Every structure is written in structure tokens, then in C-alpha cells.
Amino acid sequence: MKIIDSIRVRLGRYFLRKQSIRLQRNRAAMNLKQAKEIGILFSMLSEEEYDTVGNFAIELQLQGKKVHVVGFCRSKHAPAYYAPKLAYDLLLYTDIDLFFRPKTRFSEQFIEQPFDLLFDLSNPVDFPLVYMAELSKAGFKIGRGKSETTGPYDLQIESNEELSTKELINQMVHYTGSINFV
């Protein structure tokens, strides 16, 4: 089954490359203070990660930011700890097509939304979120990176060791809060 999934992801990446070539977006370097609309993508691997991202979204909303969060859960059903909230959407295995591309209305709207900032907190192996981050029309994209890959990001957070979601958020907030773009 892993071989079949690997082939499906490769085909999904092929289609993604074709679509990303045609992508038109207005890139605009922006710090956290200037941003008004923020998109967040994350992999829902545990209740702790869900709570961490939820607290981060609430913190941003208290600063007057409009926040939209999309999480990806690797199952067919929402976990018991997931509580539907305003501005939160959950992507499940039933919401992706044969090539692991999201096929929901909310994922299309998220991709088309021109966020000021996009925080990609997802795991790089979750292709549906990679797909959404790559095609997003956000002005400034921030995500986890490795030196050998460029990714769709305008700002990459690299680390020698694996960062937890909380550490990654702290790094993203530090860099987007301390850099002043002209």
C-alpha cells in the first residue's frame, strides 16, 4: 500500500508543479504588526498540537487579526477532542482526491484568500497541506524549511533538530515581529 501511496503523491506533486507555474500572487513582505489577515495550516497529530495552534489563533485574534485555520487529520473522522469553531476547518482523508489534493470548498477558498501572512505549521509529509501552502495567494508565506529544499515560502525557519509546533510558532513570531520591512 505504501508503494501505491508513493505513486499517488508523486502524481499529485506533478500536478502541483503544473499549477504552481501559473500561480499569480502579489508578494509583499510584511511583519506581524502590519498583518490584518492571517492563514494558518497545521497537521493535527495530537490534542496538544490542536490546543497549541488554538491558543496561537486566539492570541492573534486578541491583537485584532482576522485568522483562518485549516488543520489536517490523518483519519476519516474528526478526533474526539476536536471542537468545531468559527474560522477553523478540518481536512480529513475523505476530503482529498486520488492524488492527495484537497477537494473541499473551504480549501479552495483558503487557497484563493489573499492573506497578509500564511503560517505553515504543517508536517512536510502531509501533502494536502503542502498543496494548499504552495498554491495559496498569501502575500507572505512562512514555513518550516530545510537547506536542501526551497519550498513555497518567502521566509523559512530552519533548525538542526526537529522543532515542536510551539517552538516553531515562537520562532515565526520572533522573526515576523522583529523584522521591519520597508
Backbone as JSON Lines, residues from 0, in Angstrom:
{"i":0,"aa":"M","n":[0.82,-1.2,0.0],"ca":[0.0,0.0,0.0],"c":[0.87,1.26,0.0]}
{"i":1,"aa":"K","n":[2.01,1.21,0.65],"ca":[2.9,2.37,0.69],"c":[3.39,2.73,-0.7]}
{"i":2,"aa":"I","n":[3.64,1.74,-1.55],"ca":[4.12,1.99,-2.91],"c":[3.05,2.73,-3.71]}
{"i":3,"aa":"I","n":[1.81,2.3,-3.57],"ca":[0.7,2.94,-4.28],"c":[0.55,4.38,-3.8]}
{"i":4,"aa":"D","n":[0.61,4.61,-2.48],"ca":[0.51,5.97,-1.94],"c":[1.66,6.83,-2.43]}
{"i":5,"aa":"S","n":[2.84,6.26,-2.52],"ca":[4.01,6.99,-3.02],"c":[3.8,7.44,-4.47]}
{"i":6,"aa":"I","n":[3.25,6.56,-5.28],"ca":[2.97,6.9,-6.68],"c":[1.9,7.98,-6.76]}
{"i":7,"aa":"R","n":[0.87,7.86,-5.91],"ca":[-0.2,8.86,-5.9],"c":[0.34,10.24,-5.5]}
{"i":8,"aa":"V","n":[1.23,10.28,-4.51],"ca":[1.81,11.55,-4.08],"c":[2.69,12.13,-5.19]}
{"i":9,"aa":"R","n":[3.47,11.28,-5.86],"ca":[4.31,11.77,-6.97],"c":[3.46,12.39,-8.07]}
{"i":10,"aa":"L","n":[2.36,11.74,-8.39],"ca":[1.47,12.31,-9.4],"c":[0.84,13.62,-8.89]}
{"i":11,"aa":"G","n":[0.51,13.65,-7.63],"ca":[-0.02,14.88,-7.04],"c":[1.01,16.0,-7.12]}
{"i":12,"aa":"R","n":[2.28,15.71,-6.84],"ca":[3.35,16.71,-6.94],"c":[3.53,17.18,-8.39]}
{"i":13,"aa":"Y","n":[3.37,16.26,-9.33],"ca":[3.47,16.62,-10.75],"c":[2.38,17.64,-11.1]}
{"i":14,"aa":"F","n":[1.14,17.35,-10.71],"ca":[0.03,18.26,-10.98],"c":[0.22,19.59,-10.25]}
{"i":15,"aa":"L","n":[0.77,19.52,-9.04],"ca":[1.02,20.74,-8.26],"c":[2.04,21.63,-8.97]}
{"i":16,"aa":"R","n":[3.11,21.05,-9.49],"ca":[4.12,21.83,-10.23],"c":[3.49,22.54,-11.42]}
{"i":17,"aa":"K","n":[2.64,21.82,-12.14],"ca":[1.98,22.42,-13.3],"c":[1.1,23.6,-12.88]}
{"i":18,"aa":"Q","n":[0.39,23.46,-11.77],"ca":[-0.48,24.54,-11.3],"c":[0.32,25.7,-10.72]}
{"i":19,"aa":"S","n":[1.39,25.4,-10.0],"ca":[2.16,26.47,-9.35],"c":[2.9,27.35,-10.35]}
{"i":20,"aa":"I","n":[3.19,26.83,-11.54],"ca":[3.83,27.63,-12.58],"c":[2.9,28.77,-13.0]}
{"i":21,"aa":"R","n":[1.6,28.51,-13.02],"ca":[0.6,29.52,-13.43],"c":[0.16,30.42,-12.28]}
{"i":22,"aa":"L","n":[0.65,30.16,-11.07],"ca":[0.21,30.91,-9.9],"c":[0.59,32.39,-10.0]}
{"i":23,"aa":"Q","n":[-0.39,33.24,-9.78],"ca":[-0.18,34.68,-9.76],"c":[-0.55,35.16,-8.36]}
{"i":24,"aa":"R","n":[0.43,35.72,-7.66],"ca":[0.14,36.28,-6.34],"c":[0.95,37.54,-6.14]}
{"i":25,"aa":"N","n":[0.44,38.42,-5.32],"ca":[1.14,39.67,-5.0],"c":[2.0,39.45,-3.77]}
{"i":26,"aa":"R","n":[3.3,39.28,-3.97],"ca":[4.2,39.09,-2.84],"c":[4.41,40.42,-2.14]}
{"i":27,"aa":"A","n":[4.29,40.41,-0.84],"ca":[4.5,41.62,-0.06],"c":[5.09,41.22,1.29]}
{"i":28,"aa":"A","n":[6.34,41.59,1.51],"ca":[6.98,41.31,2.79],"c":[6.25,42.09,3.88]}
{"i":29,"aa":"M","n":[5.89,41.4,4.94],"ca":[5.08,42.04,5.98],"c":[5.44,41.44,7.33]}
{"i":30,"aa":"N","n":[5.45,42.29,8.36],"ca":[5.68,41.75,9.69],"c":[4.34,41.53,10.4]}
{"i":31,"aa":"L","n":[4.41,40.93,11.54],"ca":[3.2,40.52,12.26],"c":[2.34,41.72,12.67]}
{"i":32,"aa":"K","n":[2.98,42.84,13.01],"ca":[2.22,44.02,13.44],"c":[1.4,44.6,12.29]}
{"i":33,"aa":"Q","n":[1.92,44.54,11.07],"ca":[1.23,45.11,9.92],"c":[0.1,44.22,9.39]}
{"i":34,"aa":"A","n":[0.22,42.93,9.6],"ca":[-0.73,41.97,9.03],"c":[-2.12,42.12,9.64]}
{"i":35,"aa":"K","n":[-3.13,42.04,8.79],"ca":[-4.51,42.11,9.25],"c":[-5.22,40.76,9.09]}
{"i":36,"aa":"E","n":[-4.89,40.04,8.02],"ca":[-5.49,38.72,7.78],"c":[-4.4,37.66,7.76]}
{"i":37,"aa":"I","n":[-4.6,36.6,8.54],"ca":[-3.58,35.57,8.69],"c":[-4.2,34.2,8.47]}
{"i":38,"aa":"G","n":[-3.52,33.38,7.68],"ca":[-3.92,31.99,7.47],"c":[-2.95,31.08,8.18]}
{"i":39,"aa":"I","n":[-3.47,30.01,8.76],"ca":[-2.63,29.03,9.47],"c":[-2.97,27.63,8.97]}
{"i":40,"aa":"L","n":[-1.94,26.89,8.58],"ca":[-2.09,25.48,8.21],"c":[-1.34,24.65,9.25]}
{"i":41,"aa":"F","n":[-1.95,23.54,9.71],"ca":[-1.24,22.69,10.66],"c":[-1.7,21.25,10.55]}
{"i":42,"aa":"S","n":[-0.8,20.36,10.95],"ca":[-1.09,18.92,10.99],"c":[-1.63,18.61,12.38]}
{"i":43,"aa":"M","n":[-2.83,18.08,12.46],"ca":[-3.42,17.74,13.75],"c":[-3.02,16.32,14.13]}
{"i":44,"aa":"L","n":[-1.87,16.23,14.79],"ca":[-1.35,14.92,15.17],"c":[-1.74,14.54,16.59]}
{"i":45,"aa":"S","n":[-2.04,15.55,17.4],"ca":[-2.4,15.26,18.79],"c":[-3.26,16.39,19.35]}
{"i":46,"aa":"E","n":[-3.85,16.13,20.49],"ca":[-4.66,17.15,21.15],"c":[-3.79,18.32,21.6]}
{"i":47,"aa":"E","n":[-2.55,18.03,21.97],"ca":[-1.61,19.08,22.39],"c":[-1.35,20.06,21.24]}
{"i":48,"aa":"E","n":[-1.13,19.53,20.03],"ca":[-0.9,20.41,18.87],"c":[-2.15,21.22,18.57]}
{"i":49,"aa":"Y","n":[-3.31,20.62,18.66],"ca":[-4.57,21.32,18.43],"c":[-4.71,22.48,19.4]}
{"i":50,"aa":"D","n":[-4.42,22.23,20.68],"ca":[-4.51,23.27,21.7],"c":[-3.47,24.37,21.47]}
{"i":51,"aa":"T","n":[-2.26,24.0,21.09],"ca":[-1.19,24.97,20.84],"c":[-1.57,25.92,19.71]}
{"i":52,"aa":"V","n":[-2.06,25.36,18.61],"ca":[-2.46,26.18,17.46],"c":[-3.69,27.02,17.82]}
{"i":53,"aa":"G","n":[-4.61,26.43,18.58],"ca":[-5.8,27.17,19.01],"c":[-5.44,28.37,19.87]}
{"i":54,"aa":"N","n":[-4.5,28.19,20.79],"ca":[-4.06,29.3,21.65],"c":[-3.36,30.38,20.82]}
{"i":55,"aa":"F","n":[-2.58,29.97,19.83],"ca":[-1.91,30.92,18.94],"c":[-2.93,31.73,18.15]}
{"i":56,"aa":"A","n":[-3.96,31.06,17.64],"ca":[-5.01,31.75,16.87],"c":[-5.77,32.74,17.75]}
{"i":57,"aa":"I","n":[-6.06,32.35,18.97],"ca":[-6.76,33.25,19.9],"c":[-5.9,34.46,20.22]}
{"i":58,"aa":"E","n":[-4.61,34.23,20.42],"ca":[-3.67,35.32,20.68],"c":[-3.66,36.33,19.53]}
{"i":59,"aa":"L","n":[-3.66,35.82,18.31],"ca":[-3.68,36.7,17.14],"c":[-5.0,37.46,17.04]}
{"i":60,"aa":"Q","n":[-6.11,36.78,17.34],"ca":[-7.42,37.42,17.28],"c":[-7.54,38.53,18.33]}
{"i":61,"aa":"L","n":[-6.93,38.33,19.49],"ca":[-6.95,39.36,20.53],"c":[-6.16,40.6,20.11]}
{"i":62,"aa":"Q","n":[-5.24,40.43,19.17],"ca":[-4.47,41.55,18.63],"c":[-5.22,42.23,17.48]}
{"i":63,"aa":"G","n":[-6.43,41.77,17.19],"ca":[-7.25,42.37,16.16],"c":[-7.05,41.79,14.77]}
{"i":64,"aa":"K","n":[-6.42,40.64,14.68],"ca":[-6.17,39.99,13.39],"c":[-7.35,39.09,13.03]}
{"i":65,"aa":"K","n":[-7.64,39.01,11.73],"ca":[-8.64,38.06,11.23],"c":[-7.86,36.78,10.91]}
{"i":66,"aa":"V","n":[-8.22,35.67,11.55],"ca":[-7.46,34.43,11.43],"c":[-8.34,33.32,10.87]}
{"i":67,"aa":"H","n":[-7.77,32.55,9.93],"ca":[-8.44,31.37,9.38],"c":[-7.48,30.2,9.53]}
{"i":68,"aa":"V","n":[-7.94,29.13,10.16],"ca":[-7.11,27.96,10.46],"c":[-7.63,26.73,9.73]}
{"i":69,"aa":"V","n":[-6.7,25.99,9.1],"ca":[-7.05,24.71,8.49],"c":[-6.11,23.65,9.05]}
{"i":70,"aa":"G","n":[-6.69,22.62,9.63],"ca":[-5.92,21.5,10.15],"c":[-6.17,20.26,9.31]}
{"i":71,"aa":"F","n":[-5.17,19.38,9.26],"ca":[-5.31,18.12,8.53],"c":[-5.16,16.97,9.52]}
{"i":72,"aa":"C","n":[-6.18,16.13,9.56],"ca":[-6.17,14.96,10.43],"c":[-6.07,13.72,9.55]}
{"i":73,"aa":"R","n":[-5.15,12.85,9.84],"ca":[-4.91,11.66,9.01],"c":[-5.88,10.53,9.33]}
{"i":74,"aa":"S","n":[-7.14,10.83,9.33],"ca":[-8.16,9.79,9.54],"c":[-9.42,10.18,8.78]}
{"i":75,"aa":"K","n":[-10.39,9.3,8.81],"ca":[-11.64,9.55,8.1],"c":[-12.65,10.3,8.97]}
{"i":76,"aa":"H","n":[-12.38,10.37,10.27],"ca":[-13.3,11.02,11.2],"c":[-12.54,12.01,12.07]}
{"i":77,"aa":"A","n":[-13.23,13.05,12.48],"ca":[-12.62,14.04,13.37],"c":[-12.34,13.41,14.73]}
{"i":78,"aa":"P","n":[-11.2,13.74,15.34],"ca":[-10.91,13.18,16.66],"c":[-11.9,13.7,17.71]}
{"i":79,"aa":"A","n":[-12.02,12.99,18.81],"ca":[-12.98,13.34,19.86],"c":[-12.71,14.71,20.46]}
{"i":80,"aa":"Y","n":[-11.45,15.13,20.52],"ca":[-11.1,16.41,21.13],"c":[-11.33,17.6,20.21]}
{"i":81,"aa":"Y","n":[-11.63,17.37,18.94],"ca":[-11.85,18.47,18.01],"c":[-13.23,19.07,18.22]}
{"i":82,"aa":"A","n":[-13.24,20.38,18.49],"ca":[-14.5,21.1,18.64],"c":[-14.59,22.12,17.51]}
{"i":83,"aa":"P","n":[-15.6,22.01,16.65],"ca":[-15.72,22.98,15.55],"c":[-15.82,24.4,16.09]}
{"i":84,"aa":"K","n":[-15.02,25.29,15.5],"ca":[-15.0,26.69,15.92],"c":[-15.13,27.56,14.68]}
{"i":85,"aa":"L","n":[-15.52,28.78,14.91],"ca":[-15.59,29.76,13.84],"c":[-14.18,29.99,13.32]}
{"i":86,"aa":"A","n":[-14.0,30.05,12.03],"ca":[-12.7,30.29,11.37],"c":[-11.76,29.09,11.45]}
{"i":87,"aa":"Y","n":[-12.28,27.91,11.8],"ca":[-11.48,26.68,11.82],"c":[-12.11,25.7,10.84]}
{"i":88,"aa":"D","n":[-11.28,25.04,10.07],"ca":[-11.76,23.97,9.21],"c":[-10.85,22.77,9.4]}
{"i":89,"aa":"L","n":[-11.41,21.59,9.23],"ca":[-10.67,20.35,9.4],"c":[-10.73,19.55,8.11]}
{"i":90,"aa":"L","n":[-9.56,19.21,7.59],"ca":[-9.42,18.43,6.38],"c":[-9.19,16.98,6.79]}
{"i":91,"aa":"L","n":[-10.02,16.06,6.29],"ca":[-9.9,14.64,6.61],"c":[-9.54,13.87,5.36]}
{"i":92,"aa":"Y","n":[-9.22,12.58,5.51],"ca":[-8.9,11.75,4.34],"c":[-10.05,11.67,3.35]}
{"i":93,"aa":"T","n":[-11.26,11.81,3.85],"ca":[-12.41,11.77,2.95],"c":[-12.53,13.05,2.12]}
{"i":94,"aa":"D","n":[-11.74,14.07,2.47],"ca":[-11.79,15.36,1.78],"c":[-10.67,15.54,0.75]}
{"i":95,"aa":"I","n":[-9.94,14.47,0.45],"ca":[-8.86,14.57,-0.53],"c":[-9.12,13.61,-1.68]}
{"i":96,"aa":"D","n":[-8.6,13.96,-2.85],"ca":[-8.84,13.13,-4.03],"c":[-7.78,12.02,-4.16]}
{"i":97,"aa":"L","n":[-7.78,11.36,-5.26],"ca":[-6.88,10.23,-5.51],"c":[-5.41,10.62,-5.41]}
{"i":98,"aa":"F","n":[-5.08,11.87,-5.73],"ca":[-3.69,12.33,-5.72],"c":[-3.39,13.18,-4.49]}
{"i":99,"aa":"F","n":[-4.17,13.02,-3.43],"ca":[-3.99,13.69,-2.14],"c":[-4.17,15.2,-2.21]}
{"i":100,"aa":"R","n":[-4.94,15.68,-3.18],"ca":[-5.24,17.11,-3.28],"c":[-6.56,17.37,-2.57]}
{"i":101,"aa":"P","n":[-6.66,18.47,-1.8],"ca":[-7.93,18.78,-1.13],"c":[-9.02,19.07,-2.14]}
{"i":102,"aa":"K","n":[-10.22,18.6,-1.85],"ca":[-11.34,18.8,-2.78],"c":[-12.56,19.41,-2.1]}
{"i":103,"aa":"T","n":[-12.34,20.2,-1.07],"ca":[-13.45,20.84,-0.37],"c":[-13.58,22.3,-0.76]}
{"i":104,"aa":"R","n":[-14.74,22.83,-0.53],"ca":[-14.99,24.25,-0.83],"c":[-14.12,25.15,0.05]}
{"i":105,"aa":"F","n":[-14.0,24.81,1.35],"ca":[-13.22,25.66,2.24],"c":[-11.73,25.66,1.88]}
{"i":106,"aa":"S","n":[-11.22,24.53,1.35],"ca":[-9.81,24.52,0.96],"c":[-9.58,25.38,-0.28]}
{"i":107,"aa":"E","n":[-10.53,25.39,-1.21],"ca":[-10.44,26.27,-2.38],"c":[-10.49,27.74,-1.95]}
{"i":108,"aa":"Q","n":[-11.38,28.05,-1.02],"ca":[-11.49,29.43,-0.52],"c":[-10.21,29.85,0.2]}
{"i":109,"aa":"F","n":[-9.63,28.93,0.97],"ca":[-8.39,29.22,1.7],"c":[-7.26,29.53,0.71]}
{"i":110,"aa":"I","n":[-7.15,28.73,-0.34],"ca":[-6.11,28.93,-1.35],"c":[-6.29,30.28,-2.05]}
{"i":111,"aa":"E","n":[-7.52,30.66,-2.35],"ca":[-7.8,31.9,-3.08],"c":[-7.73,33.15,-2.2]}
{"i":112,"aa":"Q","n":[-7.82,32.98,-0.9],"ca":[-7.81,34.13,0.02],"c":[-6.42,34.79,0.04]}
{"i":113,"aa":"P","n":[-6.34,36.09,-0.25],"ca":[-5.03,36.77,-0.25],"c":[-4.62,37.22,1.16]}
{"i":114,"aa":"F","n":[-4.28,36.25,2.01],"ca":[-3.84,36.57,3.38],"c":[-2.62,37.47,3.35]}
{"i":115,"aa":"D","n":[-2.48,38.29,4.37],"ca":[-1.26,39.09,4.52],"c":[-0.1,38.16,4.9]}
{"i":116,"aa":"L","n":[-0.36,37.23,5.8],"ca":[0.65,36.25,6.25],"c":[0.04,34.85,6.22]}
{"i":117,"aa":"L","n":[0.85,33.89,5.83],"ca":[0.46,32.48,5.92],"c":[1.49,31.77,6.77]}
{"i":118,"aa":"F","n":[1.05,31.23,7.9],"ca":[1.9,30.43,8.78],"c":[1.64,28.96,8.45]}
{"i":119,"aa":"D","n":[2.64,28.28,7.91],"ca":[2.5,26.86,7.63],"c":[3.22,26.09,8.73]}
{"i":120,"aa":"L","n":[2.45,25.55,9.65],"ca":[2.98,24.79,10.79],"c":[2.92,23.29,10.53]}
{"i":121,"aa":"S","n":[2.58,22.92,9.31],"ca":[2.31,21.52,8.99],"c":[3.57,20.68,8.9]}
{"i":122,"aa":"N","n":[3.35,19.4,8.95],"ca":[4.4,18.41,8.76],"c":[4.63,18.28,7.25]}
{"i":123,"aa":"P","n":[5.89,18.32,6.79],"ca":[6.14,18.27,5.34],"c":[5.64,17.01,4.64]}
{"i":124,"aa":"V","n":[5.31,15.96,5.38],"ca":[4.81,14.73,4.74],"c":[3.31,14.79,4.49]}
{"i":125,"aa":"D","n":[2.63,15.8,5.0],"ca":[1.19,15.94,4.78],"c":[0.96,16.71,3.48]}
{"i":126,"aa":"F","n":[0.93,15.97,2.37],"ca":[0.84,16.58,1.06],"c":[-0.37,17.49,0.85]}
{"i":127,"aa":"P","n":[-1.56,17.19,1.4],"ca":[-2.68,18.11,1.19],"c":[-2.39,19.53,1.69]}
{"i":128,"aa":"L","n":[-1.65,19.65,2.8],"ca":[-1.31,20.98,3.31],"c":[-0.17,21.6,2.51]}
{"i":129,"aa":"V","n":[0.76,20.79,2.02],"ca":[1.82,21.29,1.14],"c":[1.18,21.87,-0.11]}
{"i":130,"aa":"Y","n":[0.2,21.18,-0.63],"ca":[-0.54,21.62,-1.82],"c":[-1.19,22.98,-1.56]}
{"i":131,"aa":"M","n":[-1.86,23.13,-0.42],"ca":[-2.54,24.37,-0.09],"c":[-1.54,25.51,0.11]}
{"i":132,"aa":"A","n":[-0.42,25.24,0.78],"ca":[0.59,26.28,1.01],"c":[1.21,26.73,-0.3]}
{"i":133,"aa":"E","n":[1.5,25.8,-1.17],"ca":[2.13,26.12,-2.46],"c":[1.23,27.0,-3.32]}
{"i":134,"aa":"L","n":[-0.05,26.69,-3.38],"ca":[-0.97,27.41,-4.26],"c":[-1.63,28.63,-3.61]}
{"i":135,"aa":"S","n":[-1.4,28.81,-2.32],"ca":[-2.01,29.94,-1.61],"c":[-1.61,31.27,-2.24]}
{"i":136,"aa":"K","n":[-2.55,32.2,-2.26],"ca":[-2.29,33.52,-2.81],"c":[-1.88,34.51,-1.72]}
{"i":137,"aa":"A","n":[-1.43,33.99,-0.59],"ca":[-0.97,34.84,0.52],"c":[0.2,35.7,0.07]}
{"i":138,"aa":"G","n":[0.26,36.91,0.61],"ca":[1.32,37.84,0.25],"c":[2.68,37.45,0.8]}
{"i":139,"aa":"F","n":[2.71,36.84,1.98],"ca":[3.97,36.46,2.62],"c":[3.77,35.11,3.29]}
{"i":140,"aa":"K","n":[4.55,34.12,2.87],"ca":[4.41,32.75,3.38],"c":[5.61,32.4,4.24]}
{"i":141,"aa":"I","n":[5.31,31.82,5.41],"ca":[6.35,31.42,6.36],"c":[6.13,29.96,6.7]}
{"i":142,"aa":"G","n":[7.22,29.17,6.67],"ca":[7.08,27.76,6.98],"c":[8.38,27.1,7.39]}
{"i":143,"aa":"R","n":[8.25,25.86,7.75],"ca":[9.37,25.02,8.15],"c":[10.18,24.69,6.9]}
{"i":144,"aa":"G","n":[11.49,24.79,6.98],"ca":[12.31,24.54,5.8],"c":[13.54,23.72,6.1]}
{"i":145,"aa":"K","n":[14.13,23.23,5.05],"ca":[15.41,22.54,5.12],"c":[16.3,23.18,4.09]}
{"i":146,"aa":"S","n":[17.58,23.18,4.33],"ca":[18.51,23.89,3.45],"c":[18.53,23.33,2.03]}
{"i":147,"aa":"E","n":[18.2,22.04,1.86],"ca":[18.25,21.46,0.52],"c":[16.97,21.7,-0.29]}
{"i":148,"aa":"T","n":[15.93,22.19,0.34],"ca":[14.69,22.48,-0.38],"c":[14.31,23.94,-0.2]}
{"i":149,"aa":"T","n":[13.71,24.51,-1.22],"ca":[13.29,25.9,-1.12],"c":[11.86,26.03,-0.64]}
{"i":150,"aa":"G","n":[10.98,25.19,-1.1],"ca":[9.59,25.26,-0.7],"c":[8.91,26.5,-1.23]}
{"i":151,"aa":"P","n":[7.64,26.67,-0.9],"ca":[6.88,27.81,-1.42],"c":[7.0,29.06,-0.54]}
{"i":152,"aa":"Y","n":[7.96,29.07,0.39],"ca":[7.98,30.1,1.42],"c":[8.85,31.3,1.06]}
{"i":153,"aa":"D","n":[8.42,32.45,1.56],"ca":[9.21,33.67,1.45],"c":[10.18,33.76,2.63]}
{"i":154,"aa":"L","n":[9.83,33.11,3.73],"ca":[10.7,33.04,4.91],"c":[10.63,31.61,5.44]}
{"i":155,"aa":"Q","n":[11.78,30.95,5.54],"ca":[11.85,29.58,6.04],"c":[12.5,29.57,7.41]}
{"i":156,"aa":"I","n":[11.97,28.78,8.31],"ca":[12.55,28.58,9.62],"c":[13.28,27.24,9.58]}
{"i":157,"aa":"E","n":[14.61,27.29,9.67],"ca":[15.42,26.08,9.63],"c":[15.99,25.8,11.01]}
{"i":158,"aa":"S","n":[16.16,24.53,11.31],"ca":[16.75,24.13,12.58],"c":[17.46,22.79,12.4]}
{"i":159,"aa":"N","n":[18.54,22.6,13.15],"ca":[19.27,21.32,13.08],"c":[18.45,20.19,13.68]}
{"i":160,"aa":"E","n":[17.69,20.49,14.73],"ca":[16.83,19.46,15.33],"c":[15.37,19.77,15.02]}
{"i":161,"aa":"E","n":[14.53,18.78,15.15],"ca":[13.11,18.91,14.86],"c":[12.46,19.85,15.88]}
{"i":162,"aa":"L","n":[11.76,20.85,15.39],"ca":[11.07,21.8,16.26],"c":[9.65,21.32,16.53]}
{"i":163,"aa":"S","n":[9.22,21.49,17.78],"ca":[7.82,21.2,18.1],"c":[6.98,22.34,17.52]}
{"i":164,"aa":"T","n":[5.68,22.15,17.48],"ca":[4.8,23.18,16.95],"c":[4.91,24.46,17.76]}
{"i":165,"aa":"K","n":[5.0,24.34,19.07],"ca":[5.12,25.52,19.94],"c":[6.42,26.26,19.66]}
{"i":166,"aa":"E","n":[7.53,25.53,19.52],"ca":[8.82,26.17,19.23],"c":[8.8,26.83,17.85]}
{"i":167,"aa":"L","n":[8.18,26.16,16.88],"ca":[8.08,26.72,15.53],"c":[7.26,28.02,15.55]}
{"i":168,"aa":"I","n":[6.16,28.03,16.27],"ca":[5.35,29.25,16.4],"c":[6.18,30.36,17.03]}
{"i":169,"aa":"N","n":[6.91,30.04,18.1],"ca":[7.74,31.05,18.75],"c":[8.77,31.64,17.8]}
{"i":170,"aa":"Q","n":[9.4,30.79,16.98],"ca":[10.38,31.27,16.02],"c":[9.73,32.16,14.95]}
{"i":171,"aa":"M","n":[8.58,31.72,14.46],"ca":[7.88,32.51,13.44],"c":[7.44,33.87,13.97]}
{"i":172,"aa":"V","n":[6.94,33.89,15.19],"ca":[6.51,35.14,15.81],"c":[7.72,36.04,16.05]}
{"i":173,"aa":"H","n":[8.82,35.46,16.49],"ca":[10.05,36.23,16.72],"c":[10.52,36.91,15.43]}
{"i":174,"aa":"Y","n":[10.62,36.15,14.36],"ca":[11.15,36.73,13.11],"c":[10.16,37.68,12.45]}
{"i":175,"aa":"T","n":[8.88,37.36,12.47],"ca":[7.92,38.27,11.84],"c":[7.63,39.48,12.72]}
{"i":176,"aa":"G","n":[7.95,39.38,14.0],"ca":[7.76,40.52,14.89],"c":[8.95,41.45,14.95]}
{"i":177,"aa":"S","n":[10.14,40.92,14.69],"ca":[11.35,41.74,14.87],"c":[11.85,42.36,13.56]}
{"i":178,"aa":"I","n":[11.43,41.85,12.42],"ca":[11.9,42.38,11.15],"c":[10.95,43.47,10.68]}
{"i":179,"aa":"N","n":[11.51,44.61,10.33],"ca":[10.69,45.7,9.78],"c":[10.96,45.79,8.3]}
{"i":180,"aa":"F","n":[9.92,45.58,7.51],"ca":[10.03,45.65,6.05],"c":[9.64,47.05,5.6]}
{"i":181,"aa":"V","n":[10.36,47.55,4.62],"ca":[10.08,48.89,4.11],"c":[9.23,48.78,2.85]}
